[in-house]
């Protein structure tokens, strides 16, 4: 079998983030409040994941849609700067690139998102040739991809039919309805990567352990991110745990996406699950050292050094 061009093909949303830092609460009535810092950075779960994967030395291609505007150009250029193949990113002059405004306050944050091109991204925008050339397909930001959702099962099924493994990180449902039946998609998902809130909402169970058990009967491996507490995973009847790192946190944006990268790095290298969990915790924790989702993502050597210690 010929060597694949890419280790991971990322299918997902692409947008920019404006990150504000300050111990303030916004108020209406034209009340102006000052923040301590502001940054324009690459946003979106999928793009942060892609950058983290490239940082670990994996060969990455990205598929999405942006508008023909300044933010779209910015997002594509940042991906290129990370040596990510962007030939699958569609530039549509008829839409605006999405964006999020994030207010960080300590370890918590509030997010306002304009979906823009994210909700216009469809199955027809995906070049099927890219699937032929990858080892693994990862989808992020599922709840933001409203036009792609009806064909997500088909996409994963085609990938698996070509020997490509799959992973899914839905992220939070902005509608807070959680009314999409994920079971058909999970049946063709090798690794499902929710956080604690998401696993409770999606499974409709009262505890993380019950939700994990239920969803592990659908997906191949279910990995639940637990922030500073680490992570827990289940495959079949076997449960695995890993503790988090003690890190001075600057910004938690993208930490879950970078955890995904670490875990899937181990998955693609056929590590046992507990070791992959530890790699995820290392990568996710180290990413919180600087503002923004990509600035502090570790190199593979840095991550492996922490993993070994």
C-alpha positions as CSV (number, residue, x, y, z in Angstrom):
1,X,0.0,0.0,0.0
2,X,1.5,3.4,-1.0
3,X,2.4,5.8,1.8
4,X,-0.4,8.4,2.6
5,X,0.4,12.1,2.0
6,X,-1.3,13.1,5.2
7,X,-1.6,11.7,8.7
8,X,-4.7,13.7,9.5
9,X,-7.4,15.3,7.3
10,X,-9.3,17.8,9.4
11,X,-12.9,18.6,8.4
12,X,-14.5,21.5,10.3
13,X,-15.2,25.1,11.0
14,X,-12.6,27.9,10.4
15,X,-12.8,31.3,11.9
16,X,-10.8,34.0,13.7
17,X,-11.1,34.9,17.4
18,X,-10.8,38.2,19.2
19,X,-9.7,37.3,22.7
20,X,-10.3,39.9,25.5
21,X,-8.8,39.4,29.0
22,X,-10.2,41.2,32.0
23,X,-12.1,40.8,35.3
24,X,-15.2,42.5,33.9
25,X,-18.8,41.6,33.2
26,X,-20.4,43.2,30.1
27,X,-23.4,45.5,30.7
28,X,-25.9,46.9,28.3
29,X,-27.1,50.6,28.4
30,X,-23.9,51.7,26.6
31,X,-21.7,51.0,29.6
32,X,-18.1,50.9,28.6
33,X,-15.6,48.8,30.5
34,X,-11.9,48.3,30.0
35,X,-10.1,45.0,29.6
36,X,-6.4,44.3,30.3
37,X,-5.5,42.7,27.0
38,X,-6.8,42.0,23.5
39,X,-5.5,39.7,20.7
40,X,-6.6,38.6,17.2
41,X,-5.8,34.9,16.8
42,X,-6.8,31.9,14.7
43,X,-10.0,30.5,16.2
44,X,-12.2,27.4,15.8
45,X,-11.8,24.0,17.4
46,X,-10.9,22.4,14.1
47,X,-8.1,24.9,13.2
48,X,-6.6,24.8,16.7
49,X,-6.6,21.1,16.5
50,X,-4.9,21.2,13.1
51,X,-2.2,23.5,14.3
52,X,-1.5,21.3,17.3
53,X,-1.2,18.2,15.1
54,X,1.2,20.0,12.8
55,X,3.2,21.2,15.8
56,X,3.6,17.5,16.9
57,X,5.1,16.8,13.5
58,X,2.0,15.2,11.9
59,X,1.2,15.9,8.2
60,X,-2.1,17.7,8.2
61,X,-4.6,18.8,5.5
62,X,-7.6,21.1,6.3
63,X,-11.0,21.2,4.7
64,X,-13.5,24.1,5.4
65,X,-15.0,27.2,3.9
66,X,-14.3,30.9,4.5
67,X,-15.4,34.2,2.9
68,X,-13.4,36.2,0.4
69,X,-12.4,38.7,3.1
70,X,-9.6,39.8,5.4
71,X,-10.5,37.3,8.1
72,X,-10.6,34.4,5.6
73,X,-7.2,35.4,4.2
74,X,-5.8,35.6,7.8
75,X,-7.1,32.1,8.8
76,X,-5.7,30.5,5.6
77,X,-2.3,32.2,6.1
78,X,-2.0,31.1,9.7
79,X,-2.7,27.5,8.7
80,X,-0.1,27.7,5.9
81,X,2.4,29.2,8.4
82,X,1.9,25.9,10.4
83,X,2.7,23.9,7.2
84,X,-0.9,22.7,6.9
85,X,-2.2,21.9,3.4
86,X,-5.1,24.3,2.7
87,X,-5.9,23.2,-0.8
88,X,-9.3,21.9,0.6
89,X,-10.4,25.3,2.0
90,X,-13.1,26.8,-0.2
91,X,-13.1,30.6,-0.5
92,X,-16.7,31.7,-1.2
93,X,-17.2,35.4,-2.1
94,X,-20.9,35.0,-1.2
95,X,-20.4,34.5,2.5
96,X,-18.5,36.2,5.4
97,X,-15.9,34.4,7.4
98,X,-17.1,33.5,10.9
99,X,-15.6,34.9,14.1
100,X,-15.8,34.7,17.8
101,X,-15.3,37.3,20.5
102,X,-14.1,35.6,23.7
103,X,-13.9,37.3,27.1
104,X,-11.5,35.5,29.5
105,X,-12.0,36.0,33.2
106,X,-9.6,33.7,35.1
107,X,-10.2,30.1,34.1
108,X,-13.7,30.9,32.8
109,X,-14.8,32.5,29.6
110,X,-17.8,33.8,27.7
111,X,-18.0,33.4,23.9
112,X,-20.1,35.2,21.2
113,X,-19.8,33.6,17.8
114,X,-21.0,34.7,14.4
115,X,-21.2,31.4,12.3
116,X,-20.9,33.0,8.9
117,X,-19.2,30.6,6.5
118,X,-19.2,27.8,9.1
119,X,-22.9,27.1,8.6
120,X,-22.5,27.3,4.8
121,X,-19.9,24.5,4.7
122,X,-21.4,21.5,3.0
123,X,-20.5,17.9,2.0
124,X,-20.1,19.1,-1.6
125,X,-17.2,21.4,-0.5
126,X,-15.1,18.4,0.4
127,X,-12.6,17.1,-2.2
128,X,-13.0,13.3,-2.0
129,X,-9.5,12.9,-3.3
130,X,-8.1,14.2,0.0
131,X,-9.8,11.2,1.8
132,X,-7.8,8.8,-0.4
133,X,-4.5,10.4,0.8
134,X,-5.0,10.4,4.6
135,X,-4.6,8.0,7.4
136,X,-7.2,9.6,9.7
137,X,-10.1,11.9,9.4
138,X,-11.0,14.2,12.3
139,X,-14.2,16.4,12.5
140,X,-14.4,19.3,15.0
141,X,-17.1,21.8,15.8
142,X,-19.9,19.5,14.7
143,X,-22.8,21.6,16.1
144,X,-21.6,24.6,14.2
145,X,-21.6,22.7,10.8
146,X,-25.4,22.7,10.3
147,X,-25.2,22.2,6.5
148,X,-22.7,19.4,6.8
149,X,-24.4,17.5,9.6
150,X,-26.9,15.5,7.3
151,X,-23.9,14.0,5.4
152,X,-21.5,13.5,8.3
153,X,-22.4,9.8,8.6
154,X,-21.9,9.3,4.9
155,X,-18.5,11.1,5.1
156,X,-17.3,8.9,8.0
157,X,-18.6,5.8,6.3
158,X,-16.7,6.5,3.1
159,X,-13.6,7.2,5.0
160,X,-13.8,4.0,7.0
161,X,-14.5,2.1,3.8
162,X,-11.1,3.3,2.5
163,X,-9.3,2.2,5.6
164,X,-9.2,5.7,7.2
165,X,-9.9,5.9,10.9
166,X,-12.2,8.6,12.3
167,X,-12.6,10.9,15.3
168,X,-15.2,13.4,16.4
169,X,-15.2,16.4,18.8
170,X,-18.6,17.9,18.7
171,X,-17.8,20.8,21.0
172,X,-20.7,22.6,22.7
173,X,-24.1,23.0,21.1
174,X,-24.7,26.8,21.0
175,X,-28.5,26.2,20.8
176,X,-28.2,24.2,24.1
177,X,-30.9,21.8,22.6
178,X,-28.6,18.7,22.1
179,X,-31.5,17.3,20.0
180,X,-29.4,15.7,17.2
181,X,-29.2,11.9,17.5
182,X,-25.5,11.2,17.4
183,X,-25.7,7.4,17.5
184,X,-25.5,6.8,13.8
185,X,-22.4,9.0,13.6
186,X,-20.8,7.5,16.6
187,X,-21.3,4.0,15.1
188,X,-18.7,5.1,12.4
189,X,-16.5,7.0,14.8
190,X,-13.3,5.3,16.1
191,X,-12.5,8.0,18.7
192,X,-15.1,10.3,20.3
193,X,-13.7,13.2,22.3
194,X,-16.3,15.1,24.4
195,X,-15.7,17.0,27.6
196,X,-17.6,16.4,30.8
197,X,-20.5,18.8,30.0
198,X,-20.8,17.4,26.5
199,X,-20.9,13.7,27.6
200,X,-23.7,14.5,30.1
201,X,-25.7,16.4,27.6
202,X,-25.3,14.0,24.7
203,X,-25.8,10.8,26.7
204,X,-28.6,12.3,28.9
205,X,-27.1,10.5,31.9
206,X,-26.7,11.9,35.4
207,X,-23.0,11.1,35.8
208,X,-19.9,11.1,33.6
209,X,-19.3,7.4,34.3
210,X,-22.8,6.4,33.2
211,X,-22.6,8.6,30.1
212,X,-19.2,7.2,29.3
213,X,-20.5,3.6,29.5
214,X,-23.5,4.4,27.4
215,X,-21.6,6.1,24.6
216,X,-18.8,3.6,24.6
217,X,-21.4,1.1,23.4
218,X,-21.7,3.2,20.2
219,X,-18.3,4.6,19.4
220,X,-15.0,2.6,19.3
221,X,-13.3,4.6,22.1
222,X,-14.9,7.4,24.1
223,X,-12.5,9.9,25.8
224,X,-13.9,12.4,28.3
225,X,-11.8,15.5,29.0
226,X,-11.9,16.6,32.6
227,X,-9.8,19.8,32.6
228,X,-7.3,20.0,35.4
229,X,-8.5,16.7,36.7
230,X,-7.2,14.9,33.6
231,X,-9.2,12.5,31.5
232,X,-11.0,9.2,31.4
233,X,-11.6,6.8,28.5
234,X,-13.5,3.6,27.9
235,X,-13.2,1.0,25.2
236,X,-15.6,-1.9,25.5
237,X,-15.7,-2.7,29.2
238,X,-12.2,-1.4,30.0
239,X,-11.9,2.1,31.7
240,X,-8.6,4.1,31.6
241,X,-7.7,7.2,33.5
242,X,-4.9,9.8,33.5
243,X,-4.3,12.8,35.8
244,X,-3.7,16.4,34.6
245,X,-0.5,18.4,34.9
246,X,0.1,21.1,37.5
247,X,0.5,24.2,35.2
248,X,0.3,27.9,35.7
249,X,-2.7,28.6,33.5
250,X,-2.8,31.8,31.4
251,X,-5.6,30.9,28.9
252,X,-7.7,27.7,28.5
253,X,-8.8,28.5,24.9
254,X,-8.2,25.5,22.8
255,X,-6.9,23.3,25.6
256,X,-9.4,20.6,24.8
257,X,-8.6,20.6,21.1
258,X,-4.9,20.3,21.9
259,X,-5.7,17.4,24.2
260,X,-7.4,15.7,21.2
261,X,-4.2,16.1,19.3
262,X,-2.1,14.4,22.0
263,X,-4.5,11.5,22.3
264,X,-4.8,11.0,18.6
265,X,-1.0,11.2,18.3
266,X,-0.8,8.1,20.5
267,X,-3.8,6.5,18.7
268,X,-2.1,6.8,15.3
269,X,1.2,5.4,16.8
270,X,-0.8,2.4,18.2
271,X,0.0,3.3,21.8
272,X,-2.1,1.7,24.6
273,X,-5.0,3.9,25.7
274,X,-3.6,5.0,29.1
275,X,-0.4,6.3,27.5
276,X,-2.4,8.1,24.9
277,X,-4.5,9.7,27.6
278,X,-1.4,10.9,29.4
279,X,-0.1,12.4,26.1
280,X,-3.4,14.2,25.7
281,X,-3.2,15.6,29.2
282,X,0.4,16.8,28.6
283,X,-0.5,18.5,25.3
284,X,-3.7,20.1,26.6
285,X,-2.1,21.4,29.8
286,X,1.0,22.8,28.1
287,X,-1.2,24.7,25.6
288,X,-2.6,26.9,28.5
289,X,0.7,28.6,29.1
290,X,0.0,31.5,26.7
291,X,-3.1,33.4,25.4
292,X,-4.8,31.9,22.4
293,X,-5.3,28.4,21.3
294,X,-2.1,27.8,19.3
295,X,0.7,30.0,20.8
296,X,1.8,27.5,23.5
297,X,1.0,24.2,21.8
298,X,4.0,21.8,22.4
299,X,6.4,20.3,20.0
300,X,6.6,16.5,20.0
301,X,10.0,16.6,21.8
302,X,8.6,18.9,24.5
303,X,5.5,16.8,24.9
304,X,7.4,13.5,25.1
305,X,9.8,15.0,27.7
306,X,6.9,15.9,29.9
307,X,5.3,12.5,29.2
308,X,8.4,10.6,30.3
309,X,8.9,12.7,33.4
